[in-house]
């Protein structure tokens, strides 16, 4: 009985830690594509903001 409670507690702890990690990553994620969750860049951006280096733009 004690062993099954320990296994259940460990499982719940792992699930809670995974969920907390997902929420923390979601908080840190900087979405540049406005169609993938609104992003943190308000304004008149197109559907997806693409960064281009000067070297890529030249050729």
Secondary structure by P-SEA (a helix, b strand, c coil): caaaaaaaaaaaaaaaaaaaaaaaaaaacccccccccccccccccccbbbbbccccccc
